[in-house]
Amino acid sequence: MATTTDITTTFAGSFANEYIAAALLSGATLNNGGITIKPNVKYKEVIKKVATDSNVIKDASCDFTDTATVTLTERILQPEEFQVNLELCKKDFRSDWEAAEMGMSVYDNLPPSFADFLVAHVAGLVAEKTENTIWKGVTGNAGEFDGLVTKMTADATVLDVVGTAITAANVITEMGKAVDAIPSALYGKEDLYLYVSQNVARAYVRALGGFAAAGLGANGVNAEGTQWWNNGALSFDGVKIFVANGLADNFMVAAEKSNLFFGTGLLSDHNEVKVLDMGDLDGSQNVRVIMRFTSGVEYGIGSDIVLYTPA
């Protein structure tokens, strides 16, 4: 049975070759380099963790004497398989205003402009879903794998900070709690990020605008008030901020990028949407839209991660 297609139009005249879709949540974590991407993972990849005694230096002697214990452990990155399957009937488009694009023959084609739009729209929806699942996915839900926060919540080695709902009035205090919990060995590392949800980022930007809020004075950064920020980089106490669109409101994660991993088979699978005209195969008037890919996340060392959750 074809996917239900509702076409409502009052258009009169030539089609302007433009479709407008609802704004899609961009896949910021992957697109902006917020996580280490491991492609070509066909089934599983083992992430090795090395731990040694904190003090490997001992007093010298004439003999070779072990100065530390080396412990190797591992975590498994195992992407899961997903798919997108849609089916449209070309008959639904004959009365619409792209009908001329389909050709005059009864053996017609899906309107090319609509096919192009559909391909981009489906790819965008996959990017949005993947972004959300990277952080808060639950493998028991259809189309999801266990996200980073889901895994961290179940890991006793992750450093937990319990906070509250974030506002412009308390955001600096609450972000300070997350940064204060970062192990001293990590503070200052080049790839250390404080990953924050969108509402935390907005509250932080507003707080830095000042107006006597949070002790920042009347006019905020550079005395520019709420005009100060133009989508540039943000940091807090020397720690770079990464706005992770997929993080749930009021959540923050402090971690090294090199400690967070996204695994997949081929990266190109996430951008490949196939449109198949079934007319030559089964004589129907259906067109199928198909996408298949694998995805999964994992982290290496839980004790090097801070998870801030609202109470």
TORKOL-4160 file (C-alpha; in steps of 0.2 Angstrom, whole numbers, padded with zeros to 4 digits, m for minus):
311
<pt num="1" X="0000" Y="0000" Z="0000"/>
<pt num="2" X="0007" Y="0017" Z="m0005"/>
<pt num="3" X="0011" Y="0030" Z="0008"/>
<pt num="4" X="m0004" Y="0041" Z="0010"/>
<pt num="5" X="m0001" Y="0057" Z="0001"/>
<pt num="6" X="m0012" Y="0073" Z="0004"/>
<pt num="7" X="m0010" Y="0086" Z="m0010"/>
<pt num="8" X="m0020" Y="0103" Z="m0006"/>
<pt num="9" X="m0017" Y="0117" Z="m0018"/>
<pt num="10" X="m0026" Y="0133" Z="m0024"/>
<pt num="11" X="m0011" Y="0138" Z="m0035"/>
<pt num="12" X="m0015" Y="0145" Z="m0052"/>
<pt num="13" X="m0001" Y="0148" Z="m0065"/>
<pt num="14" X="0017" Y="0141" Z="m0067"/>
<pt num="15" X="0026" Y="0132" Z="m0053"/>
<pt num="16" X="0040" Y="0142" Z="m0047"/>
<pt num="17" X="0051" Y="0127" Z="m0044"/>
<pt num="18" X="0053" Y="0130" Z="m0025"/>
<pt num="19" X="0047" Y="0119" Z="m0011"/>
<pt num="20" X="0047" Y="0125" Z="0007"/>
<pt num="21" X="0050" Y="0112" Z="0021"/>
<pt num="22" X="0049" Y="0115" Z="0039"/>
<pt num="23" X="0065" Y="0120" Z="0047"/>
<pt num="24" X="0075" Y="0105" Z="0051"/>
<pt num="25" X="0086" Y="0103" Z="0066"/>
<pt num="26" X="0104" Y="0102" Z="0059"/>
<pt num="27" X="0115" Y="0087" Z="0063"/>
<pt num="28" X="0127" Y="0099" Z="0072"/>
<pt num="29" X="0136" Y="0085" Z="0082"/>
<pt num="30" X="0142" Y="0077" Z="0066"/>
<pt num="31" X="0143" Y="0092" Z="0054"/>
<pt num="32" X="0152" Y="0103" Z="0066"/>
<pt num="33" X="0165" Y="0090" Z="0072"/>
<pt num="34" X="0159" Y="0088" Z="0090"/>
<pt num="35" X="0162" Y="0069" Z="0090"/>
<pt num="36" X="0176" Y="0057" Z="0083"/>
<pt num="37" X="0168" Y="0049" Z="0068"/>
<pt num="38" X="0174" Y="0031" Z="0065"/>
<pt num="39" X="0168" Y="0025" Z="0047"/>
<pt num="40" X="0170" Y="0008" Z="0040"/>
<pt num="41" X="0163" Y="m0001" Z="0055"/>
<pt num="42" X="0155" Y="m0016" Z="0047"/>
<pt num="43" X="0150" Y="m0025" Z="0063"/>
<pt num="44" X="0159" Y="m0020" Z="0079"/>
<pt num="45" X="0175" Y="m0010" Z="0083"/>
<pt num="46" X="0184" Y="m0012" Z="0100"/>
<pt num="47" X="0189" Y="0004" Z="0109"/>
<pt num="48" X="0204" Y="m0001" Z="0120"/>
<pt num="49" X="0206" Y="0008" Z="0136"/>
<pt num="50" X="0223" Y="0009" Z="0145"/>
<pt num="51" X="0225" Y="0012" Z="0164"/>
<pt num="52" X="0241" Y="0013" Z="0174"/>
<pt num="53" X="0245" Y="0018" Z="0192"/>
<pt num="54" X="0245" Y="0036" Z="0194"/>
<pt num="55" X="0264" Y="0037" Z="0199"/>
<pt num="56" X="0274" Y="0027" Z="0187"/>
<pt num="57" X="0291" Y="0035" Z="0193"/>
<pt num="58" X="0300" Y="0025" Z="0207"/>
<pt num="59" X="0317" Y="0026" Z="0215"/>
<pt num="60" X="0331" Y="0019" Z="0204"/>
<pt num="61" X="0339" Y="0002" Z="0207"/>
<pt num="62" X="0352" Y="m0009" Z="0198"/>
<pt num="63" X="0338" Y="m0021" Z="0193"/>
<pt num="64" X="0323" Y="m0020" Z="0181"/>
<pt num="65" X="0308" Y="m0018" Z="0192"/>
<pt num="66" X="0290" Y="m0015" Z="0187"/>
<pt num="67" X="0285" Y="0002" Z="0192"/>
<pt num="68" X="0267" Y="0002" Z="0188"/>
<pt num="69" X="0252" Y="m0010" Z="0183"/>
<pt num="70" X="0245" Y="m0008" Z="0166"/>
<pt num="71" X="0227" Y="m0013" Z="0164"/>
<pt num="72" X="0218" Y="m0015" Z="0147"/>
<pt num="73" X="0199" Y="m0014" Z="0146"/>
<pt num="74" X="0188" Y="m0011" Z="0131"/>
<pt num="75" X="0171" Y="m0004" Z="0126"/>
<pt num="76" X="0162" Y="m0011" Z="0110"/>
<pt num="77" X="0156" Y="0001" Z="0097"/>
<pt num="78" X="0142" Y="m0008" Z="0087"/>
<pt num="79" X="0132" Y="0002" Z="0075"/>
<pt num="80" X="0114" Y="m0003" Z="0072"/>
<pt num="81" X="0105" Y="m0005" Z="0055"/>
<pt num="82" X="0091" Y="0007" Z="0050"/>
<pt num="83" X="0081" Y="0011" Z="0035"/>
<pt num="84" X="0069" Y="0023" Z="0027"/>
<pt num="85" X="0055" Y="0016" Z="0016"/>
<pt num="86" X="0042" Y="0027" Z="0008"/>
<pt num="87" X="0030" Y="0023" Z="m0007"/>
<pt num="88" X="0021" Y="0036" Z="m0017"/>
<pt num="89" X="0008" Y="0034" Z="m0031"/>
<pt num="90" X="0011" Y="0045" Z="m0047"/>
<pt num="91" X="m0007" Y="0046" Z="m0050"/>
<pt num="92" X="m0009" Y="0057" Z="m0034"/>
<pt num="93" X="0002" Y="0070" Z="m0044"/>
<pt num="94" X="m0008" Y="0071" Z="m0060"/>
<pt num="95" X="m0020" Y="0084" Z="m0054"/>
<pt num="96" X="m0008" Y="0094" Z="m0046"/>
<pt num="97" X="0001" Y="0109" Z="m0053"/>
<pt num="98" X="0017" Y="0099" Z="m0057"/>
<pt num="99" X="0008" Y="0088" Z="m0069"/>
<pt num="100" X="0016" Y="0094" Z="m0085"/>
<pt num="101" X="0033" Y="0089" Z="m0078"/>
<pt num="102" X="0027" Y="0071" Z="m0078"/>
<pt num="103" X="0026" Y="0070" Z="m0096"/>
<pt num="104" X="0011" Y="0068" Z="m0107"/>
<pt num="105" X="0011" Y="0049" Z="m0108"/>
<pt num="106" X="0001" Y="0038" Z="m0096"/>
<pt num="107" X="0018" Y="0030" Z="m0093"/>
<pt num="108" X="0024" Y="0045" Z="m0083"/>
<pt num="109" X="0037" Y="0050" Z="m0070"/>
<pt num="110" X="0037" Y="0057" Z="m0053"/>
<pt num="111" X="0038" Y="0076" Z="m0055"/>
<pt num="112" X="0057" Y="0079" Z="m0055"/>
<pt num="113" X="0056" Y="0095" Z="m0044"/>
<pt num="114" X="0046" Y="0085" Z="m0031"/>
<pt num="115" X="0058" Y="0071" Z="m0032"/>
<pt num="116" X="0073" Y="0082" Z="m0029"/>
<pt num="117" X="0064" Y="0090" Z="m0014"/>
<pt num="118" X="0059" Y="0074" Z="m0007"/>
<pt num="119" X="0077" Y="0067" Z="m0008"/>
<pt num="120" X="0083" Y="0083" Z="0002"/>
<pt num="121" X="0069" Y="0082" Z="0014"/>
<pt num="122" X="0072" Y="0064" Z="0019"/>
<pt num="123" X="0090" Y="0066" Z="0021"/>
<pt num="124" X="0087" Y="0081" Z="0032"/>
<pt num="125" X="0075" Y="0071" Z="0043"/>
<pt num="126" X="0088" Y="0058" Z="0045"/>
<pt num="127" X="0101" Y="0070" Z="0050"/>
<pt num="128" X="0089" Y="0077" Z="0063"/>
<pt num="129" X="0084" Y="0060" Z="0070"/>
<pt num="130" X="0103" Y="0055" Z="0071"/>
<pt num="131" X="0107" Y="0071" Z="0080"/>
<pt num="132" X="0094" Y="0068" Z="0093"/>
<pt num="133" X="0098" Y="0049" Z="0095"/>
<pt num="134" X="0117" Y="0052" Z="0097"/>
<pt num="135" X="0113" Y="0061" Z="0113"/>
<pt num="136" X="0097" Y="0054" Z="0120"/>
<pt num="137" X="0092" Y="0039" Z="0110"/>
<pt num="138" X="0086" Y="0023" Z="0117"/>
<pt num="139" X="0088" Y="0007" Z="0108"/>
<pt num="140" X="0071" Y="0001" Z="0113"/>
<pt num="141" X="0063" Y="0015" Z="0103"/>
<pt num="142" X="0060" Y="0011" Z="0084"/>
<pt num="143" X="0074" Y="0020" Z="0074"/>
<pt num="144" X="0085" Y="0023" Z="0088"/>
<pt num="145" X="0101" Y="0017" Z="0096"/>
<pt num="146" X="0107" Y="0020" Z="0114"/>
<pt num="147" X="0113" Y="0038" Z="0115"/>
<pt num="148" X="0128" Y="0045" Z="0124"/>
<pt num="149" X="0118" Y="0052" Z="0139"/>
<pt num="150" X="0108" Y="0035" Z="0140"/>
<pt num="151" X="0125" Y="0026" Z="0141"/>
<pt num="152" X="0132" Y="0038" Z="0153"/>
<pt num="153" X="0117" Y="0038" Z="0165"/>
<pt num="154" X="0120" Y="0019" Z="0167"/>
<pt num="155" X="0138" Y="0021" Z="0170"/>
<pt num="156" X="0144" Y="0023" Z="0188"/>
<pt num="157" X="0161" Y="0029" Z="0183"/>
<pt num="158" X="0154" Y="0044" Z="0174"/>
<pt num="159" X="0155" Y="0060" Z="0186"/>
<pt num="160" X="0138" Y="0065" Z="0189"/>
<pt num="161" X="0132" Y="0083" Z="0193"/>
<pt num="162" X="0114" Y="0086" Z="0198"/>
<pt num="163" X="0108" Y="0103" Z="0194"/>
<pt num="164" X="0092" Y="0112" Z="0190"/>
<pt num="165" X="0082" Y="0120" Z="0176"/>
<pt num="166" X="0093" Y="0133" Z="0168"/>
<pt num="167" X="0088" Y="0151" Z="0166"/>
<pt num="168" X="0098" Y="0167" Z="0162"/>
<pt num="169" X="0099" Y="0170" Z="0181"/>
<pt num="170" X="0107" Y="0154" Z="0186"/>
<pt num="171" X="0116" Y="0148" Z="0170"/>
<pt num="172" X="0133" Y="0154" Z="0175"/>
<pt num="173" X="0132" Y="0146" Z="0192"/>
<pt num="174" X="0126" Y="0129" Z="0185"/>
<pt num="175" X="0139" Y="0129" Z="0171"/>
<pt num="176" X="0152" Y="0132" Z="0184"/>
<pt num="177" X="0146" Y="0116" Z="0193"/>
<pt num="178" X="0149" Y="0106" Z="0178"/>
<pt num="179" X="0166" Y="0114" Z="0174"/>
<pt num="180" X="0172" Y="0112" Z="0193"/>
<pt num="181" X="0168" Y="0093" Z="0191"/>
<pt num="182" X="0181" Y="0091" Z="0177"/>
<pt num="183" X="0196" Y="0081" Z="0182"/>
<pt num="184" X="0211" Y="0092" Z="0184"/>
<pt num="185" X="0220" Y="0080" Z="0171"/>
<pt num="186" X="0208" Y="0085" Z="0158"/>
<pt num="187" X="0206" Y="0104" Z="0161"/>
<pt num="188" X="0215" Y="0113" Z="0147"/>
<pt num="189" X="0216" Y="0099" Z="0135"/>
<pt num="190" X="0214" Y="0105" Z="0117"/>
<pt num="191" X="0199" Y="0094" Z="0113"/>
<pt num="192" X="0190" Y="0097" Z="0129"/>
<pt num="193" X="0172" Y="0103" Z="0126"/>
<pt num="194" X="0157" Y="0108" Z="0137"/>
<pt num="195" X="0143" Y="0101" Z="0127"/>
<pt num="196" X="0127" Y="0110" Z="0131"/>
<pt num="197" X="0109" Y="0110" Z="0125"/>
<pt num="198" X="0101" Y="0124" Z="0115"/>
<pt num="199" X="0092" Y="0131" Z="0130"/>
<pt num="200" X="0108" Y="0132" Z="0140"/>
<pt num="201" X="0117" Y="0141" Z="0126"/>
<pt num="202" X="0103" Y="0154" Z="0124"/>
<pt num="203" X="0103" Y="0157" Z="0143"/>
<pt num="204" X="0122" Y="0159" Z="0143"/>
<pt num="205" X="0121" Y="0172" Z="0129"/>
<pt num="206" X="0108" Y="0182" Z="0137"/>
<pt num="207" X="0117" Y="0182" Z="0154"/>
<pt num="208" X="0133" Y="0188" Z="0145"/>
<pt num="209" X="0122" Y="0202" Z="0138"/>
<pt num="210" X="0122" Y="0210" Z="0156"/>
<pt num="211" X="0109" Y="0222" Z="0162"/>
<pt num="212" X="0115" Y="0219" Z="0180"/>
<pt num="213" X="0112" Y="0201" Z="0178"/>
<pt num="214" X="0123" Y="0188" Z="0186"/>
<pt num="215" X="0135" Y="0201" Z="0192"/>
<pt num="216" X="0140" Y="0206" Z="0174"/>
<pt num="217" X="0136" Y="0224" Z="0175"/>
<pt num="218" X="0123" Y="0234" Z="0166"/>
<pt num="219" X="0130" Y="0232" Z="0148"/>
<pt num="220" X="0137" Y="0215" Z="0147"/>
<pt num="221" X="0151" Y="0210" Z="0135"/>
<pt num="222" X="0160" Y="0225" Z="0127"/>
<pt num="223" X="0146" Y="0235" Z="0134"/>
<pt num="224" X="0135" Y="0229" Z="0119"/>
<pt num="225" X="0121" Y="0222" Z="0129"/>
<pt num="226" X="0110" Y="0209" Z="0120"/>
<pt num="227" X="0118" Y="0214" Z="0104"/>
<pt num="228" X="0135" Y="0207" Z="0108"/>
<pt num="229" X="0134" Y="0190" Z="0101"/>
<pt num="230" X="0134" Y="0186" Z="0082"/>
<pt num="231" X="0134" Y="0167" Z="0082"/>
<pt num="232" X="0153" Y="0166" Z="0086"/>
<pt num="233" X="0162" Y="0154" Z="0097"/>
<pt num="234" X="0158" Y="0153" Z="0115"/>
<pt num="235" X="0168" Y="0147" Z="0130"/>
<pt num="236" X="0167" Y="0146" Z="0149"/>
<pt num="237" X="0182" Y="0147" Z="0161"/>
<pt num="238" X="0193" Y="0142" Z="0146"/>
<pt num="239" X="0183" Y="0127" Z="0141"/>
<pt num="240" X="0176" Y="0128" Z="0123"/>
<pt num="241" X="0157" Y="0127" Z="0122"/>
<pt num="242" X="0149" Y="0115" Z="0109"/>
<pt num="243" X="0130" Y="0118" Z="0106"/>
<pt num="244" X="0123" Y="0100" Z="0104"/>
<pt num="245" X="0106" Y="0102" Z="0096"/>
<pt num="246" X="0102" Y="0084" Z="0101"/>
<pt num="247" X="0105" Y="0086" Z="0120"/>
<pt num="248" X="0089" Y="0087" Z="0130"/>
<pt num="249" X="0085" Y="0104" Z="0138"/>
<pt num="250" X="0095" Y="0108" Z="0154"/>
<pt num="251" X="0108" Y="0094" Z="0151"/>
<pt num="252" X="0127" Y="0097" Z="0149"/>
<pt num="253" X="0142" Y="0085" Z="0146"/>
<pt num="254" X="0160" Y="0089" Z="0148"/>
<pt num="255" X="0171" Y="0078" Z="0139"/>
<pt num="256" X="0185" Y="0077" Z="0126"/>
<pt num="257" X="0180" Y="0075" Z="0108"/>
<pt num="258" X="0193" Y="0061" Z="0107"/>
<pt num="259" X="0183" Y="0051" Z="0120"/>
<pt num="260" X="0167" Y="0051" Z="0111"/>
<pt num="261" X="0164" Y="0040" Z="0096"/>
<pt num="262" X="0151" Y="0039" Z="0082"/>
<pt num="263" X="0152" Y="0023" Z="0071"/>
<pt num="264" X="0145" Y="0019" Z="0054"/>
<pt num="265" X="0148" Y="0009" Z="0039"/>
<pt num="266" X="0150" Y="0021" Z="0025"/>
<pt num="267" X="0147" Y="0040" Z="0029"/>
<pt num="268" X="0140" Y="0042" Z="0011"/>
<pt num="269" X="0125" Y="0030" Z="0016"/>
<pt num="270" X="0119" Y="0045" Z="0027"/>
<pt num="271" X="0118" Y="0056" Z="0011"/>
<pt num="272" X="0111" Y="0043" Z="m0001"/>
<pt num="273" X="0093" Y="0043" Z="m0005"/>
<pt num="274" X="0087" Y="0031" Z="m0019"/>
<pt num="275" X="0071" Y="0035" Z="m0029"/>
<pt num="276" X="0065" Y="0019" Z="m0038"/>
<pt num="277" X="0051" Y="0020" Z="m0051"/>
<pt num="278" X="0042" Y="0003" Z="m0049"/>
<pt num="279" X="0033" Y="0004" Z="m0066"/>
<pt num="280" X="0046" Y="m0006" Z="m0076"/>
<pt num="281" X="0047" Y="m0019" Z="m0062"/>
<pt num="282" X="0030" Y="m0023" Z="m0057"/>
<pt num="283" X="0019" Y="m0012" Z="m0068"/>
<pt num="284" X="0012" Y="m0002" Z="m0054"/>
<pt num="285" X="0012" Y="0017" Z="m0053"/>
<pt num="286" X="0022" Y="0018" Z="m0037"/>
<pt num="287" X="0038" Y="0026" Z="m0034"/>
<pt num="288" X="0049" Y="0020" Z="m0019"/>
<pt num="289" X="0060" Y="0031" Z="m0008"/>
<pt num="290" X="0074" Y="0021" Z="0000"/>
<pt num="291" X="0088" Y="0024" Z="0012"/>
<pt num="292" X="0098" Y="0012" Z="0022"/>
<pt num="293" X="0113" Y="0016" Z="0034"/>
<pt num="294" X="0121" Y="0010" Z="0051"/>
<pt num="295" X="0124" Y="0021" Z="0066"/>
<pt num="296" X="0130" Y="0019" Z="0084"/>
<pt num="297" X="0139" Y="0029" Z="0098"/>
<pt num="298" X="0151" Y="0024" Z="0112"/>
<pt num="299" X="0163" Y="0033" Z="0123"/>
<pt num="300" X="0180" Y="0027" Z="0130"/>
<pt num="301" X="0183" Y="0032" Z="0148"/>
<pt num="302" X="0168" Y="0036" Z="0159"/>
<pt num="303" X="0179" Y="0043" Z="0173"/>
<pt num="304" X="0184" Y="0057" Z="0161"/>
<pt num="305" X="0166" Y="0063" Z="0158"/>
<pt num="306" X="0155" Y="0074" Z="0167"/>
<pt num="307" X="0136" Y="0073" Z="0165"/>
<pt num="308" X="0126" Y="0087" Z="0171"/>
<pt num="309" X="0107" Y="0083" Z="0173"/>
<pt num="310" X="0093" Y="0093" Z="0180"/>
<pt num="311" X="0085" Y="0087" Z="0196"/>
